Amino acid sequence: MSYVKRFPLPNLVLSHRLGWLGLALVAVLSVVPLLLGRGGVGFVAPYSLTGAAWASKAVVVLAMLLAVALRVQVDRAEESWAGCLALLCMSLAGYMTARHWEEVDVYYQDLASGWSQTRHYLDFLGHRLEAPHLYRPLPYGFIRGLEWFTGDWLFACMAYRWFFTYWFLWASYRFARLFRGPRVALVVLLLLPLFYPSSIRHYMGQPTDPMSHALFVLSLIYVARDQVAALGLTLFLGVLAKETVVLVVPAYLACYWRQGGPALVKTAALGAVCVAAFLAARLPYGWRPSYAAINGTTRLMIVDNLGFGPGFDESPYCPAAPRYQNYVQPLLFVGTFLPFIAWRWRRLDGRLKAIFATLTPLLLLSSLCFSWMYESRNFMPLLPLLATMAIPTWMDEPGTRA
């Protein structure tokens, strides 16, 4: 049973249209700079006039704030404190962006040797990166567009990170509100910045996560609402940001398999959309199927993640972490919630149960096989789901069910 009240019909239509418009703009603003800039592999020259430089940045900030304001106006029909919520999400997104700068960017922005975010960015534009980053074009394209407009790569990165972190927070709150009252949803929202510093402790920084996390949680909202068309577009863009979002497809089937044939057809269509996005990001680079071409590794990472592999501390993508972190991080980000979820299991909405039972093991298995378990930033999109399920019933408003 959903807790959140329904939009009046005109507002519901407007909300859907605004969602489609936002996704379409993300696609255009991310893809066009890559299509028009195939030959350019250097940074965009800064404006010669200081006033022009500041004016371009002001336009970007105002455009982002306008997008937030439009969403607030629509959400007011359902959420009386939508304006305050937006201010809170903006503030938390600012804090998380600042923490990322302090914990990661300061150390890995521009190094003479070793990992460098600037060189990583230029290597992507020059088609010199290896899997998987070579096949995640959407975040790089969005940043490149901002860089073209402002002539400032660092500003483009920070603005991008803040903007999509905002939408990750907003989507997390909205997902929780589908099943719980505003107090519980607020707790879900406030938990995210508490876990965030741990999530970025063991990596060197790249642009994928903010957009990927926002689209991931947005896809969960569309799964819960059974909005297949919007879900398909979100998954297509999500795969172009990070292919892990494909795990949402079996979660959709787990929610609606009782519908029989129609559910199977919809799931197959969603799977086809993900495959199309997967190939669209790879075939132009001459990709051919192979294990190494999927994730840049030549073997499954299971033994390494368990701490027995000889190359455990030799990852070219992540700073070395103590082996016990491969156990600590999943326990922190997932295990923390499991006792409370088990305690509340009988009270939970069937969709939450289905998504949890499908998505959680698949995401953990994906990290075990293709990534490093201590990279807990990969677990961040799970937190809205886990927290929504785990928060005690006494925090709900009267009449609320999960």
C-alpha positions as CSV (number, residue, x, y, z in Angstrom):
1,M,0.0,0.0,0.0
2,S,1.4,3.4,-1.0
3,Y,1.4,6.1,1.7
4,V,1.9,9.1,-0.4
5,K,-1.3,10.8,-1.6
6,R,-2.0,11.1,-5.3
7,F,-1.4,14.2,-7.4
8,P,-4.6,15.9,-8.7
9,L,-4.8,14.8,-12.4
10,P,-3.5,18.1,-13.9
11,N,-0.5,18.0,-11.6
12,L,0.1,14.3,-12.3
13,V,0.2,15.0,-16.0
14,L,2.5,17.9,-15.4
15,S,4.8,15.9,-13.2
16,H,5.1,13.1,-15.8
17,R,5.8,15.7,-18.6
18,L,8.4,17.4,-16.4
19,G,10.1,14.1,-15.7
20,W,10.3,13.3,-19.5
21,L,11.6,16.8,-20.2
22,G,14.3,16.4,-17.6
23,L,15.5,13.1,-18.9
24,A,15.4,14.4,-22.5
25,L,17.5,17.4,-21.6
26,V,20.0,15.2,-19.8
27,A,20.3,13.1,-22.9
28,V,20.7,16.1,-25.2
29,L,23.1,18.1,-23.0
30,S,25.3,15.0,-22.5
31,V,25.4,13.4,-26.0
32,V,25.6,16.5,-28.2
33,P,29.0,17.7,-26.8
34,L,30.5,14.3,-27.5
35,L,29.1,14.1,-31.0
36,L,30.3,17.6,-31.9
37,G,33.6,17.4,-30.2
38,R,35.1,14.1,-31.5
39,G,38.3,15.8,-32.6
40,G,38.9,17.8,-29.5
41,V,41.0,16.3,-26.7
42,G,42.2,19.4,-24.9
43,F,40.6,21.6,-22.3
44,V,38.4,24.4,-23.5
45,A,40.2,27.8,-23.5
46,P,39.0,30.1,-20.7
47,Y,37.2,33.4,-21.5
48,S,39.5,36.3,-22.1
49,L,37.1,38.7,-20.3
50,T,36.6,38.1,-16.6
51,G,33.0,39.4,-16.8
52,A,32.1,36.9,-19.6
53,A,33.6,34.0,-17.5
54,W,31.5,35.0,-14.5
55,A,28.4,35.6,-16.5
56,S,28.6,32.1,-18.1
57,K,28.9,30.5,-14.7
58,A,25.9,32.5,-13.4
59,V,23.8,31.3,-16.3
60,V,24.7,27.7,-15.5
61,V,23.8,28.2,-11.8
62,L,20.5,29.9,-12.7
63,A,19.6,27.2,-15.1
64,M,20.2,24.5,-12.5
65,L,18.2,26.5,-9.9
66,L,15.4,26.9,-12.5
67,A,15.2,23.1,-12.9
68,V,14.9,22.7,-9.2
69,A,12.3,25.4,-8.9
70,L,10.1,23.8,-11.6
71,R,10.2,20.5,-9.7
72,V,9.3,22.3,-6.5
73,Q,6.3,23.9,-8.0
74,V,5.0,20.5,-9.2
75,D,5.8,18.8,-5.9
76,R,3.8,21.4,-3.9
77,A,0.6,19.6,-4.9
78,E,1.8,16.6,-3.0
79,E,4.4,17.9,-0.5
80,S,3.5,21.0,1.4
81,W,7.1,21.7,2.4
82,A,8.6,21.1,-1.1
83,G,10.4,24.4,-1.0
84,C,12.1,23.6,2.3
85,L,12.9,20.1,1.1
86,A,14.6,21.6,-2.0
87,L,16.7,23.9,0.2
88,L,17.7,21.0,2.4
89,C,18.7,18.8,-0.6
90,M,20.7,21.7,-2.1
91,S,22.5,22.1,1.2
92,L,23.2,18.4,1.6
93,A,24.4,18.2,-2.0
94,G,26.7,21.1,-1.4
95,Y,28.1,19.3,1.7
96,M,28.6,16.1,-0.2
97,T,30.3,17.9,-3.1
98,A,32.6,19.7,-0.6
99,R,33.4,16.4,1.1
100,H,34.3,14.8,-2.3
101,W,36.6,17.8,-3.0
102,E,38.3,17.5,0.4
103,E,38.6,13.7,0.5
104,V,39.3,12.9,-3.1
105,D,39.6,15.8,-5.6
106,V,42.4,17.7,-3.8
107,Y,44.6,14.6,-4.0
108,Y,43.8,13.4,-7.5
109,Q,42.9,16.4,-9.6
110,D,46.2,16.9,-11.3
111,L,49.3,14.8,-10.6
112,A,52.5,14.6,-12.5
113,S,52.4,10.8,-12.3
114,G,50.0,8.1,-11.2
115,W,46.2,8.7,-11.3
116,S,45.0,12.1,-12.4
117,Q,41.4,13.1,-12.9
118,T,42.3,15.7,-15.5
119,R,44.3,13.2,-17.5
120,H,41.5,10.6,-17.0
121,Y,39.0,13.2,-18.5
122,L,41.2,14.0,-21.5
123,D,41.9,10.3,-22.1
124,F,38.2,9.7,-22.3
125,L,37.7,12.5,-24.9
126,G,40.7,11.1,-26.8
127,H,39.3,7.5,-26.7
128,R,42.4,6.3,-24.8
129,L,40.6,5.0,-21.7
130,E,40.1,1.3,-21.0
131,A,36.9,-0.4,-19.9
132,P,34.7,0.4,-18.1
133,H,35.1,4.2,-18.2
134,L,35.4,4.2,-21.9
135,Y,31.8,3.0,-22.1
136,R,30.2,5.5,-19.7
137,P,29.9,8.6,-21.8
138,L,26.9,10.5,-20.4
139,P,28.7,12.1,-17.3
140,Y,31.7,13.1,-19.4
141,G,29.5,14.6,-22.1
142,F,27.5,16.7,-19.5
143,I,30.7,18.0,-18.0
144,R,32.2,18.7,-21.5
145,G,29.1,20.7,-22.3
146,L,29.4,22.8,-19.2
147,E,33.1,23.3,-19.9
148,W,32.4,24.5,-23.4
149,F,29.9,27.0,-22.0
150,T,32.0,28.3,-19.1
151,G,35.6,27.7,-20.2
152,D,36.3,26.3,-16.8
153,W,36.7,22.5,-16.4
154,L,36.9,22.6,-12.6
155,F,33.7,24.6,-12.3
156,A,32.0,22.2,-14.8
157,C,33.0,19.2,-12.6
158,M,31.8,20.8,-9.4
159,A,28.5,22.1,-10.9
160,Y,27.8,18.7,-12.4
161,R,28.6,16.8,-9.1
162,W,26.4,19.2,-7.1
163,F,23.5,19.1,-9.6
164,F,23.2,15.4,-9.9
165,T,23.9,14.8,-6.2
166,Y,20.9,17.0,-5.6
167,W,18.7,14.8,-7.8
168,F,20.0,11.7,-6.1
169,L,18.9,13.1,-2.8
170,W,15.6,14.3,-4.2
171,A,14.9,10.9,-5.8
172,S,15.8,9.1,-2.6
173,Y,13.3,11.2,-0.6
174,R,10.6,10.7,-3.3
175,F,11.2,6.9,-3.3
176,A,10.8,6.7,0.5
177,R,7.6,8.8,0.3
178,L,6.0,6.2,-2.0
179,F,5.9,3.9,1.1
180,R,6.4,5.9,4.2
181,G,5.4,9.2,5.7
182,P,7.4,12.5,5.5
183,R,9.2,12.0,8.8
184,V,10.6,8.6,7.7
185,A,11.5,9.9,4.3
186,L,13.4,12.8,5.9
187,V,15.4,10.3,8.0
188,V,16.2,8.4,4.8
189,L,17.4,11.6,3.2
190,L,19.6,12.5,6.2
191,L,21.2,9.1,6.3
192,L,22.7,9.5,2.9
193,P,25.3,12.2,3.8
194,L,26.2,10.3,6.9
195,F,27.2,7.3,4.9
196,Y,28.7,9.3,2.1
197,P,32.2,10.0,3.5
198,S,32.8,6.2,3.9
199,S,31.6,5.6,0.4
200,I,34.3,7.8,-1.2
201,R,37.2,6.8,1.1
202,H,38.7,4.2,-1.1
203,Y,38.7,5.6,-4.6
204,M,40.5,8.2,-6.6
205,G,37.5,10.1,-8.2
206,Q,35.7,10.0,-11.5
207,P,32.5,11.6,-12.7
208,T,30.2,8.6,-13.1
209,D,28.6,8.3,-9.7
210,P,26.4,11.4,-9.2
211,M,24.5,10.9,-12.5
212,S,24.5,7.1,-12.2
213,H,23.1,7.2,-8.6
214,A,20.4,9.7,-9.5
215,L,19.2,7.7,-12.5
216,F,19.4,4.4,-10.5
217,V,17.1,5.7,-7.7
218,L,14.8,7.3,-10.2
219,S,14.4,4.0,-12.0
220,L,13.3,2.4,-8.6
221,I,10.6,5.1,-8.4
222,Y,9.4,4.1,-11.9
223,V,9.5,0.4,-11.0
224,A,7.4,1.0,-7.9
225,R,4.9,3.0,-9.9
226,D,4.9,0.6,-12.9
227,Q,5.7,3.4,-15.3
228,V,7.3,1.3,-18.0
229,A,7.9,3.9,-20.7
230,A,9.6,6.4,-18.3
231,L,11.5,3.4,-16.7
232,G,12.8,2.4,-20.2
233,L,14.2,5.9,-20.9
234,T,15.8,6.1,-17.4
235,L,17.4,2.7,-17.9
236,F,18.7,3.7,-21.3
237,L,20.4,6.8,-19.9
238,G,21.4,4.9,-16.8
239,V,23.3,2.3,-18.8
240,L,25.1,5.1,-20.6
241,A,26.1,6.5,-17.2
242,K,27.0,3.1,-15.6
243,E,25.8,-0.3,-16.7
244,T,25.0,-1.5,-13.2
245,V,21.5,-0.1,-13.5
246,V,20.6,-3.1,-15.7
247,L,20.1,-4.9,-12.4
248,V,16.8,-3.0,-12.0
249,V,15.3,-5.0,-14.9
250,P,15.0,-8.3,-12.9
251,A,13.7,-6.3,-9.9
252,Y,10.9,-5.1,-12.1
253,L,10.0,-8.6,-13.1
254,A,10.1,-9.6,-9.4
255,C,7.5,-6.9,-8.6
256,Y,5.0,-7.8,-11.3
257,W,5.5,-11.4,-12.4
258,R,2.0,-12.2,-11.1
259,Q,0.7,-10.2,-14.1
260,G,1.9,-13.1,-16.3
261,G,2.5,-12.5,-20.0
262,P,2.3,-8.7,-19.9
263,A,4.9,-8.5,-17.2
264,L,7.2,-10.8,-19.3
265,V,6.7,-8.7,-22.4
266,K,7.5,-5.4,-20.5
267,T,10.6,-7.0,-18.8
268,A,11.8,-8.2,-22.2
269,A,11.3,-4.7,-23.6
270,L,13.2,-3.2,-20.7
271,G,16.0,-5.7,-21.2
272,A,16.2,-4.8,-24.9
273,V,16.5,-1.1,-24.1
274,C,19.4,-1.9,-21.8
275,V,21.1,-4.0,-24.4
276,A,20.7,-1.3,-27.0
277,A,22.3,1.3,-24.6
278,F,25.1,-1.1,-23.7
279,L,25.9,-1.7,-27.4
280,A,25.5,2.0,-28.4
281,A,28.2,3.0,-25.9
282,R,30.6,0.3,-27.2
283,L,30.2,-0.5,-30.8
284,P,31.4,3.0,-32.0
285,Y,34.7,2.3,-30.2
286,G,35.1,-1.0,-32.0
287,W,34.1,-3.1,-29.0
288,R,34.0,-6.9,-29.4
289,P,32.6,-9.3,-26.8
290,S,35.2,-10.5,-24.3
291,Y,35.5,-10.6,-20.5
292,A,38.2,-7.9,-20.4
293,A,36.2,-5.6,-22.6
294,I,33.3,-5.6,-20.2
295,N,35.0,-4.3,-17.1
296,G,38.7,-3.9,-17.8
297,T,39.7,-7.1,-15.9
298,T,40.9,-10.4,-17.2
299,R,39.3,-12.6,-14.5
300,L,36.6,-12.7,-12.0
301,M,37.5,-10.7,-8.9
302,I,36.0,-13.1,-6.4
303,V,39.2,-14.5,-5.0
304,D,40.8,-11.0,-4.9
305,N,37.8,-9.6,-3.0
306,L,37.9,-12.4,-0.5
307,G,41.5,-11.4,0.2
308,F,43.4,-14.3,-1.3
309,G,44.3,-13.1,-4.8
310,P,47.9,-12.2,-5.5
311,G,46.9,-8.9,-7.2
312,F,44.6,-7.7,-4.5
313,D,46.6,-4.6,-3.7
314,E,47.6,-3.8,-7.3
315,S,44.4,-2.2,-8.7
316,P,45.2,0.6,-11.2
317,Y,41.8,2.1,-10.5
318,C,41.6,2.4,-6.7
319,P,44.0,3.1,-3.9
320,A,45.0,0.1,-2.0
321,A,42.7,-0.7,1.0
322,P,43.2,-3.1,3.8
323,R,41.8,-6.5,3.0
324,Y,39.3,-6.4,5.9
325,Q,37.6,-3.4,4.2
326,N,36.2,-5.9,1.6
327,Y,34.1,-7.2,4.5
328,V,33.6,-4.0,6.6
329,Q,32.1,-1.9,3.8
330,P,29.3,-4.3,2.7
331,L,28.6,-4.9,6.4
332,L,28.3,-1.2,7.0
333,F,26.2,-0.3,4.0
334,V,24.0,-3.4,3.8
335,G,24.4,-5.4,7.0
336,T,23.5,-2.5,9.2
337,F,20.0,-2.5,7.9
338,L,19.3,-6.3,7.7
339,P,18.3,-7.0,11.3
340,F,15.7,-4.1,11.2
341,I,14.4,-5.3,7.8
342,A,14.0,-8.8,9.1
343,W,12.1,-7.4,12.1
344,R,9.7,-5.4,9.9
345,W,9.5,-7.9,7.1
346,R,5.8,-8.8,7.5
347,R,4.8,-5.1,7.5
348,L,6.6,-4.3,4.3
349,D,5.0,-3.5,1.0
350,G,5.3,-6.4,-1.5
351,R,7.2,-4.2,-4.0
352,L,9.8,-3.3,-1.4
353,K,10.3,-7.0,-0.6
354,A,10.6,-7.9,-4.3
355,I,13.1,-5.1,-5.1
356,F,15.1,-5.9,-2.0
357,A,15.2,-9.7,-2.6
358,T,16.3,-9.2,-6.2
359,L,18.5,-6.1,-6.3
360,T,20.5,-6.4,-3.1
361,P,22.1,-9.8,-3.8
362,L,22.6,-9.0,-7.5
363,L,24.4,-5.7,-6.7
364,L,26.6,-7.4,-4.1
365,L,27.3,-10.2,-6.5
366,S,28.2,-7.7,-9.2
367,S,30.7,-6.0,-6.9
368,L,32.1,-9.3,-5.9
369,C,32.7,-10.4,-9.5
370,F,33.6,-7.2,-11.3
371,S,34.7,-4.6,-8.8
372,W,36.2,-4.2,-5.4
373,M,33.9,-4.8,-2.4
374,Y,35.5,-2.0,-0.5
375,E,34.3,0.5,-3.2
376,S,31.1,1.2,-1.2
377,R,30.2,4.1,-3.4
378,N,28.6,1.3,-5.5
379,F,26.2,0.6,-2.6
380,M,24.9,4.2,-2.3
381,P,21.9,3.6,-4.6
382,L,20.8,0.8,-2.3
383,L,20.6,3.0,0.8
384,P,17.2,4.6,0.0
385,L,15.6,1.1,-0.4
386,L,17.3,-0.4,2.7
387,A,16.5,2.6,4.9
388,T,12.9,2.8,3.8
389,M,12.4,-0.8,4.8
390,A,14.4,-0.7,8.0
391,I,13.3,2.5,9.8
392,P,11.0,1.5,12.8
393,T,7.3,1.8,12.5
394,W,6.9,4.1,15.4
395,M,8.5,6.9,13.4
396,D,5.6,6.8,10.9
397,E,2.7,9.2,11.1
398,P,-0.6,7.6,12.2
399,G,-2.1,5.5,9.4
400,T,1.1,5.0,7.5
401,R,2.0,1.6,6.2
402,A,5.2,0.4,4.4
